[in-house]
């Protein structure tokens, strides 16, 4: 019966998407262009003039940015803006390899020391030189900003060696060190960019684009920086505008009508529509984005391990993935994406009877009531399917929806009981596991508010181990331990799906989604 209800939900979702497309398409008909001359040219068409090149690329995002400060956010929407306005010492290429950004060269004299020489001749958007003083200030500031402080938590000190050289010392040997320096939270900002403890609101970076305007809830506008130091990654279009369009079908319609040029997160129910349109192109790539259902261990009944385990057995992930993203992904059976070092399949399968047994053993045989938080269309669909499966094992739930920025802030404050979220990161497992499960990150990205001394110790040991195979073994053991504790219900790893105008050049995807936006042009 439950499968039949979920099938009907999927059919209804597809039908509503089709109706929305039919109803809205005529309203955005582009105006016909006037000929170039004052009089209509009968025999000499205006085509003699060179074709006009578009100087603005509009990218549709599903949610607004939460901060213009690269150290004031930890979400992928805001990150897209930060990556264009700021540089870091290192960056990831589309294959997820660490490559230099501001770093000219680097060496590791001891397991705990990194000496990094930065490129000379780099200027900020205000014309000032970028020097070691700015790097020291930025990395120290990152350690103090709440939303990213876990990124450099292993850094003991950052010192200026000379005008263009810094030395970073870690508390212990730290295997994923270079990967930490690709995070948006380690962006280099001008020295004293904001008073201590306050956020940057008018960002000045050194990246390929300068900040022009943020109309909250509507758009962010960036303008090409002609003084950018890196000719290979120079902005290819004069302006980039990020348009905020929360509703998925509306994003697709905006792409079809030419209102936007790129849709970063294309609704998976619209894949066939975009694929069959000769004026549009579809890009897909496997991702590291793990969607999950999280349980706050500080709110009852989720301090009880058996309840958390019961929820892992209660939910049919295949059904969740089918309804939420039209099956465009792979089932998640781990706290890590399959591409991560130390990944192993977890112990849970869909077993509602086992879920009922565990709930009864935990003292909830007569049922319980919970609240599920969500934000955005896709997470709402996930929450609705989870709600249906939980009801099947005696758990009644209500769903509360939030605007994205409010959603994240209230989750970090520990207010949510359960919620739907996703996480994407670089391929080193520490970039996912330490933020999520280290007790020192409660109030940060430790969404489940896990507080377990054994987890803390295992994370510390694994990140200090420099031998790759030994690290793999450590993470395999860590994975088994955490899966038994069941702080979350992993749901699926979604494929990155982007829609674009077929005439666009330079559109690239990485495992984290739309990448190298500065290279997009007509």
C-alpha positions as CSV (number, residue, x, y, z in Angstrom):
1,X,0.0,0.0,0.0
2,X,2.8,2.4,1.0
3,X,4.6,1.7,-2.3
4,X,1.4,2.5,-4.2
5,X,0.9,5.8,-2.4
6,X,4.5,6.8,-3.1
7,X,4.1,5.9,-6.8
8,X,1.1,8.2,-6.9
9,X,3.1,10.9,-5.3
10,X,5.7,10.6,-8.1
11,X,3.1,10.6,-10.9
12,X,1.4,13.7,-9.4
13,X,4.7,15.5,-9.1
14,X,5.5,14.8,-12.7
15,X,2.1,15.9,-13.8
16,X,2.2,19.1,-11.9
17,X,5.6,19.9,-13.3
18,X,4.3,19.4,-16.9
19,X,1.2,21.6,-16.2
20,X,3.4,24.4,-14.7
21,X,5.6,24.3,-17.8
22,X,2.6,24.5,-20.2
23,X,1.0,27.3,-18.3
24,X,4.0,29.6,-17.8
25,X,5.9,29.3,-21.1
26,X,4.0,31.8,-23.2
27,X,4.3,34.5,-20.6
28,X,8.1,34.9,-21.2
29,X,8.1,35.2,-25.0
30,X,11.2,37.2,-26.0
31,X,10.6,40.4,-27.8
32,X,11.5,40.4,-31.5
33,X,14.7,42.3,-32.4
34,X,14.5,45.4,-34.5
35,X,16.7,45.7,-37.6
36,X,20.0,47.7,-37.1
37,X,19.1,50.5,-39.6
38,X,16.5,53.2,-39.3
39,X,14.6,51.8,-42.4
40,X,13.7,48.2,-43.0
41,X,16.4,46.8,-45.2
42,X,14.8,44.7,-47.9
43,X,17.8,43.6,-49.9
44,X,20.7,44.2,-47.5
45,X,19.9,42.5,-44.2
46,X,21.1,43.9,-40.9
47,X,23.2,40.7,-40.6
48,X,26.1,42.6,-42.0
49,X,26.7,43.8,-38.5
50,X,28.8,41.4,-36.3
51,X,26.7,39.3,-33.9
52,X,26.3,40.9,-30.5
53,X,28.2,39.0,-27.7
54,X,26.3,38.7,-24.5
55,X,28.2,40.4,-21.7
56,X,26.2,38.9,-18.8
57,X,25.7,35.3,-17.7
58,X,22.8,34.6,-15.4
59,X,23.1,31.5,-13.2
60,X,19.9,30.3,-11.4
61,X,20.4,29.1,-7.8
62,X,17.8,27.3,-5.7
63,X,18.5,29.4,-2.6
64,X,20.0,32.7,-1.6
65,X,23.6,33.1,-0.3
66,X,23.8,33.3,3.4
67,X,26.8,35.6,3.7
68,X,29.2,37.6,1.5
69,X,32.0,36.9,4.0
70,X,33.9,33.8,2.8
71,X,34.4,33.0,6.5
72,X,30.8,33.7,7.4
73,X,29.2,30.7,5.6
74,X,29.6,27.0,5.0
75,X,27.1,26.3,2.2
76,X,27.5,25.6,-1.5
77,X,25.4,28.6,-2.7
78,X,27.5,31.2,-0.9
79,X,30.6,29.3,-1.9
80,X,30.0,29.9,-5.6
81,X,30.1,33.6,-5.0
82,X,33.2,33.4,-2.7
83,X,35.1,31.3,-5.3
84,X,34.7,34.1,-7.8
85,X,35.5,37.1,-5.6
86,X,38.3,35.6,-3.5
87,X,41.4,33.4,-4.0
88,X,42.8,30.7,-1.6
89,X,46.3,29.4,-1.4
90,X,45.2,26.3,-3.2
91,X,42.2,25.2,-5.2
92,X,40.7,22.0,-6.6
93,X,40.6,21.2,-10.3
94,X,37.6,19.4,-12.0
95,X,39.3,16.1,-11.1
96,X,39.4,17.1,-7.4
97,X,43.2,17.4,-7.4
98,X,44.8,20.1,-5.3
99,X,46.5,22.7,-7.4
100,X,48.1,26.1,-6.5
101,X,46.0,29.2,-6.5
102,X,47.9,32.0,-4.7
103,X,50.7,29.6,-3.7
104,X,53.8,29.8,-5.8
105,X,55.6,27.0,-4.0
106,X,55.6,25.1,-0.7
107,X,57.7,22.7,1.3
108,X,57.3,20.7,4.5
109,X,60.5,20.9,6.6
110,X,58.9,18.8,9.4
111,X,55.7,16.8,9.6
112,X,54.1,19.8,11.5
113,X,55.5,22.7,9.4
114,X,54.5,24.0,6.0
115,X,56.3,26.9,4.4
116,X,54.3,28.5,1.6
117,X,55.6,31.2,-0.8
118,X,52.8,33.2,-2.3
119,X,52.8,34.7,-5.8
120,X,54.1,38.3,-6.1
121,X,52.2,40.9,-8.1
122,X,48.7,39.9,-7.0
123,X,46.4,42.9,-6.1
124,X,43.1,43.1,-4.4
125,X,40.2,44.7,-6.1
126,X,40.9,48.0,-4.4
127,X,44.4,48.1,-5.9
128,X,46.4,47.1,-2.8
129,X,49.0,44.4,-2.9
130,X,48.3,41.0,-1.5
131,X,51.1,40.0,0.8
132,X,52.0,37.6,3.6
133,X,50.4,40.0,6.1
134,X,47.0,39.4,4.5
135,X,47.5,35.6,4.5
136,X,48.4,35.6,8.2
137,X,45.4,37.7,9.0
138,X,43.0,35.7,6.9
139,X,44.0,32.2,8.2
140,X,44.0,33.5,11.8
141,X,40.6,35.1,11.2
142,X,39.3,31.8,9.8
143,X,40.1,30.0,13.0
144,X,37.9,32.5,15.0
145,X,34.8,32.6,12.7
146,X,32.1,30.2,14.1
147,X,30.9,28.7,10.8
148,X,34.3,27.7,9.5
149,X,36.5,27.5,12.6
150,X,36.7,23.7,12.4
151,X,38.5,24.0,9.0
152,X,41.8,25.1,10.5
153,X,41.3,23.6,13.9
154,X,44.6,21.7,13.7
155,X,46.6,24.8,12.9
156,X,48.6,26.0,15.9
157,X,50.1,29.1,14.4
158,X,50.5,31.2,11.2
159,X,53.7,33.3,10.9
160,X,55.1,35.8,8.4
161,X,58.5,34.7,7.2
162,X,59.0,37.6,4.7
163,X,56.8,39.8,2.5
164,X,55.7,36.8,0.4
165,X,56.3,33.8,2.6
166,X,54.3,32.3,5.5
167,X,54.9,29.4,7.8
168,X,52.0,27.3,9.1
169,X,52.5,25.0,12.0
170,X,50.0,22.3,12.9
171,X,49.4,20.8,16.3
172,X,50.4,17.4,15.1
173,X,51.2,15.8,11.7
174,X,48.1,16.5,9.7
175,X,47.5,14.5,6.5
176,X,44.7,16.5,4.9
177,X,46.4,19.9,5.4
178,X,46.5,21.0,1.8
179,X,42.9,20.0,1.3
180,X,41.8,22.3,4.1
181,X,43.4,25.2,2.3
182,X,41.0,24.8,-0.7
183,X,37.9,25.6,1.5
184,X,36.2,28.9,1.0
185,X,36.7,29.6,4.6
186,X,40.4,29.9,4.0
187,X,40.0,32.7,1.4
188,X,42.5,35.5,1.6
189,X,41.0,38.8,2.4
190,X,42.8,42.2,3.0
191,X,44.3,42.6,6.4
192,X,41.8,44.1,8.9
193,X,38.9,43.5,6.4
194,X,36.4,43.7,9.3
195,X,36.5,44.4,13.0
196,X,37.2,41.4,15.2
197,X,34.2,39.1,15.4
198,X,32.2,41.0,12.7
199,X,31.3,39.8,9.2
200,X,32.5,41.4,5.9
201,X,29.5,43.0,4.2
202,X,31.2,44.7,1.3
203,X,33.7,42.1,0.1
204,X,37.1,43.0,-1.4
205,X,39.0,40.0,-2.8
206,X,41.6,39.3,-5.4
207,X,39.5,36.9,-7.6
208,X,38.4,37.1,-11.2
209,X,35.2,39.0,-10.3
210,X,34.5,42.0,-8.1
211,X,31.4,42.2,-5.9
212,X,28.8,44.7,-7.3
213,X,25.5,44.1,-5.6
214,X,23.4,41.8,-3.4
215,X,19.7,42.1,-3.5
216,X,18.8,39.7,-0.8
217,X,16.3,37.0,-2.0
218,X,16.7,38.1,-5.6
219,X,20.2,38.2,-7.0
220,X,23.9,38.7,-6.5
221,X,25.8,40.7,-9.3
222,X,29.5,40.4,-10.0
223,X,31.7,42.3,-12.5
224,X,34.9,41.1,-14.2
225,X,38.1,42.2,-12.6
226,X,40.5,43.3,-15.4
227,X,43.5,43.4,-13.1
228,X,43.2,39.6,-12.3
229,X,46.7,38.0,-11.9
230,X,45.9,34.6,-13.4
231,X,45.5,34.8,-17.2
232,X,44.5,31.1,-17.5
233,X,41.6,31.7,-15.2
234,X,40.6,35.2,-16.2
235,X,36.8,36.0,-16.3
236,X,35.4,35.4,-19.8
237,X,32.2,37.4,-19.4
238,X,31.8,41.0,-18.2
239,X,29.1,40.3,-15.6
240,X,27.9,37.2,-13.7
241,X,24.5,37.4,-12.0
242,X,23.3,34.7,-9.6
243,X,19.4,34.7,-9.7
244,X,17.6,33.2,-6.7
245,X,14.8,31.0,-7.9
246,X,13.7,28.6,-5.2
247,X,11.1,26.7,-7.1
248,X,12.6,24.0,-9.4
249,X,10.1,24.1,-12.2
250,X,10.4,27.9,-12.3
251,X,14.2,27.5,-12.8
252,X,13.7,25.2,-15.7
253,X,11.1,27.6,-17.3
254,X,13.6,30.5,-16.9
255,X,16.2,28.4,-18.7
256,X,13.8,27.6,-21.6
257,X,12.7,31.2,-22.0
258,X,16.3,32.6,-21.9
259,X,15.7,34.4,-18.6
260,X,18.7,32.5,-17.2
261,X,21.7,30.9,-19.0
262,X,22.5,28.2,-16.5
263,X,20.5,26.2,-13.9
264,X,22.9,25.0,-11.3
265,X,20.6,22.4,-9.7
266,X,18.2,21.2,-12.4
267,X,15.1,19.5,-11.2
268,X,15.6,15.8,-12.1
269,X,12.0,15.5,-13.3
270,X,13.1,18.1,-16.0
271,X,16.1,16.1,-17.3
272,X,14.2,14.7,-20.3
273,X,12.7,18.1,-21.2
274,X,16.1,19.8,-21.2
275,X,17.8,16.8,-23.0
276,X,15.2,16.9,-25.8
277,X,15.5,20.7,-26.4
278,X,18.0,21.5,-29.1
279,X,18.5,25.0,-27.6
280,X,19.6,23.6,-24.3
281,X,22.4,21.3,-23.0
282,X,22.4,18.8,-20.1
283,X,25.5,18.1,-18.0
284,X,25.7,15.4,-15.4
285,X,28.5,14.1,-13.2
286,X,28.8,11.7,-10.2
287,X,29.0,13.7,-7.0
288,X,30.2,13.6,-3.4
289,X,26.9,15.1,-2.3
290,X,25.3,13.0,0.4
291,X,21.6,13.7,1.3
292,X,20.7,12.5,4.8
293,X,18.1,12.6,7.5
294,X,19.6,13.9,10.7
295,X,18.6,13.4,14.3
296,X,19.6,15.8,17.1
297,X,21.0,13.6,19.8
298,X,20.4,16.4,22.4
299,X,16.6,16.2,21.8
300,X,14.6,13.2,23.0
301,X,14.1,10.5,21.9
302,X,17.3,10.7,19.8
303,X,19.7,10.4,22.7
304,X,18.7,6.8,22.5
305,X,20.8,4.8,20.1
306,X,18.1,2.2,19.5
307,X,15.7,4.9,18.3
308,X,18.3,6.2,15.8
309,X,19.0,2.6,14.6
310,X,15.2,2.0,14.2
311,X,15.0,5.0,11.9
312,X,17.8,3.6,9.8
313,X,15.7,0.4,9.3
314,X,12.4,2.2,8.9
315,X,13.1,4.2,5.7
316,X,13.1,2.8,2.2
317,X,15.9,4.8,0.6
318,X,15.1,3.6,-2.9
319,X,11.6,5.1,-2.6
320,X,13.0,8.3,-1.2
321,X,15.4,8.7,-4.1
322,X,12.8,7.9,-6.7
323,X,10.3,10.5,-5.4
324,X,12.8,13.2,-4.4
325,X,15.2,13.1,-7.4
326,X,13.5,10.8,-10.0
327,X,16.2,8.1,-9.3
328,X,19.1,10.3,-10.4
329,X,21.7,9.0,-8.0
330,X,22.8,6.0,-6.0
331,X,21.5,4.7,-2.6
332,X,23.7,5.9,0.3
333,X,24.6,3.1,2.8
334,X,27.3,5.0,4.6
335,X,28.2,8.3,6.3
336,X,30.6,8.9,3.4
337,X,30.2,9.0,-0.4
338,X,31.4,5.8,-2.2
339,X,34.4,7.6,-3.6
340,X,35.9,8.4,-0.2
341,X,38.9,6.7,1.4
342,X,37.7,4.2,3.9
343,X,34.2,3.8,2.4
344,X,32.4,0.5,3.2
345,X,28.7,-0.4,2.9
346,X,26.8,0.0,6.2
347,X,24.7,-2.6,8.1
348,X,21.2,-1.2,7.5
349,X,18.6,-2.3,5.0
350,X,14.9,-1.5,4.8
351,X,13.3,-3.6,7.5
352,X,10.2,-2.1,9.1
353,X,9.7,-5.0,11.5
354,X,13.2,-4.6,12.8
355,X,12.5,-0.9,13.3
356,X,9.4,-1.7,15.3
357,X,11.3,-4.1,17.5
358,X,14.0,-1.5,18.3
359,X,11.4,1.2,19.0
360,X,9.6,-1.2,21.4
361,X,12.8,-2.1,23.1
362,X,13.6,1.6,23.5
363,X,10.2,2.2,25.2
364,X,8.3,3.5,22.2
365,X,6.2,0.5,21.2
366,X,3.1,2.6,21.4
367,X,4.5,5.2,19.0
368,X,6.0,8.7,19.2
369,X,5.6,12.1,17.7
370,X,8.4,14.1,16.0
371,X,8.9,17.2,13.9
372,X,10.8,17.1,10.6
373,X,12.4,20.4,9.3
374,X,13.1,21.0,5.6
375,X,13.9,23.8,3.2
376,X,13.3,23.9,-0.6
377,X,11.3,21.7,-2.9
378,X,13.6,18.7,-3.0
379,X,14.1,18.5,0.8
380,X,10.3,18.8,1.2
381,X,9.8,15.8,-1.1
382,X,12.4,13.9,0.9
383,X,10.6,14.8,4.2
384,X,7.2,13.7,2.9
385,X,8.5,10.3,1.9
386,X,10.3,9.8,5.2
387,X,7.2,10.9,7.0
388,X,5.2,8.2,5.2
389,X,7.6,5.4,6.0
390,X,8.0,6.5,9.7
391,X,4.2,6.4,10.0
392,X,4.3,2.8,8.9
393,X,6.4,1.9,12.0
394,X,4.3,4.0,14.4
395,X,6.1,7.3,14.3
396,X,3.8,10.3,13.6
397,X,5.5,13.4,12.2
398,X,4.8,16.9,11.1
399,X,6.9,18.9,8.6
400,X,8.0,22.5,9.1
401,X,9.4,24.5,6.1
402,X,12.0,27.3,6.4
403,X,13.8,29.8,4.2
404,X,17.4,28.5,3.6
405,X,19.4,31.0,5.7
406,X,17.0,30.7,8.7
407,X,17.1,27.0,8.3
408,X,20.8,26.7,8.6
409,X,21.2,29.1,11.4
410,X,18.5,27.4,13.5
411,X,19.9,23.9,12.9
412,X,23.4,25.1,14.0
413,X,21.8,26.6,17.1
414,X,20.5,23.1,17.9
415,X,16.8,24.0,17.6
416,X,15.8,21.2,15.2
417,X,14.7,17.8,16.4
418,X,15.1,16.1,13.0
419,X,15.8,17.6,9.6
420,X,16.8,16.9,6.0
421,X,20.2,18.2,4.7
422,X,23.0,17.4,2.3
423,X,26.8,17.8,2.4
424,X,29.4,17.9,-0.2
425,X,33.1,18.2,0.3
426,X,36.6,17.5,-1.1
427,X,37.6,13.8,-1.3
428,X,39.6,13.6,1.9
429,X,37.3,12.0,4.4
430,X,38.4,14.3,7.2
431,X,36.6,17.2,5.4
432,X,33.3,15.4,6.1
433,X,33.9,13.4,9.2
434,X,35.6,16.0,11.5
435,X,33.0,18.7,10.9
436,X,30.1,16.3,11.3
437,X,31.1,14.2,14.3
438,X,33.9,15.9,16.3
439,X,32.4,17.1,19.6
440,X,34.2,20.4,19.3
441,X,32.1,21.2,16.3
442,X,28.8,21.2,18.2
443,X,27.3,24.5,17.2
444,X,29.1,24.3,13.9
445,X,28.7,21.6,11.3
446,X,28.2,18.7,13.8
447,X,24.5,18.7,12.8
448,X,23.6,15.6,14.9
449,X,25.4,17.2,17.9
450,X,27.3,14.0,18.4
451,X,29.4,14.0,21.6
452,X,31.5,10.8,21.9
453,X,35.1,10.7,23.2
454,X,35.8,7.5,21.2
455,X,34.8,9.3,17.9
456,X,37.0,12.3,18.8
457,X,40.0,10.1,19.5
458,X,39.5,8.0,16.3
459,X,39.2,11.2,14.2
460,X,42.4,12.6,15.7
461,X,44.3,9.4,15.1
462,X,43.2,9.1,11.4
463,X,44.0,12.8,10.5
464,X,47.5,12.5,12.0
465,X,48.3,9.3,10.1
466,X,50.4,10.1,7.0
467,X,50.5,6.6,5.6
468,X,47.6,6.3,3.1
469,X,46.8,2.6,3.6
470,X,46.9,2.9,7.4
471,X,44.5,5.9,7.1
472,X,42.2,3.7,5.0
473,X,42.1,1.1,7.7
474,X,41.5,3.7,10.4
475,X,38.6,5.2,8.5
476,X,37.0,1.8,7.9
477,X,37.0,1.1,11.6
478,X,35.7,4.6,12.3
479,X,32.9,4.0,9.7
480,X,31.8,0.8,11.4
481,X,31.7,2.5,14.8
482,X,29.7,5.5,13.7
483,X,27.2,3.5,11.7
484,X,26.4,1.5,14.8
485,X,25.8,4.8,16.7
486,X,23.5,5.9,13.8
487,X,23.6,9.7,14.2
488,X,22.0,10.1,10.7
489,X,20.1,8.1,8.1
490,X,22.2,8.3,4.9
491,X,19.7,8.5,2.0
492,X,21.3,8.9,-1.4
493,X,24.3,10.4,-3.3
494,X,22.7,12.6,-6.0
495,X,24.3,13.0,-9.4
496,X,25.1,16.6,-10.3
497,X,22.7,17.8,-13.0
498,X,23.0,21.1,-14.7
499,X,21.1,22.7,-17.5
500,X,22.6,25.3,-19.8
501,X,22.0,27.3,-22.9
502,X,23.4,25.2,-25.7
503,X,25.4,28.2,-27.1
504,X,27.4,28.6,-23.9
505,X,31.0,27.6,-23.8
506,X,33.2,26.6,-20.9
507,X,30.4,25.1,-18.7
508,X,32.1,22.5,-16.4
509,X,31.0,20.2,-13.6
510,X,33.1,18.8,-10.8
511,X,32.0,16.3,-8.1
512,X,30.8,19.4,-6.2
513,X,28.7,20.7,-9.1
514,X,29.0,23.8,-11.3
515,X,32.7,24.7,-11.4
516,X,35.0,27.3,-12.9
517,X,32.1,29.7,-13.5
518,X,34.6,32.4,-14.5
519,X,35.3,30.4,-17.7
520,X,31.7,30.4,-18.9
521,X,30.9,32.6,-22.0
522,X,29.0,32.8,-25.2
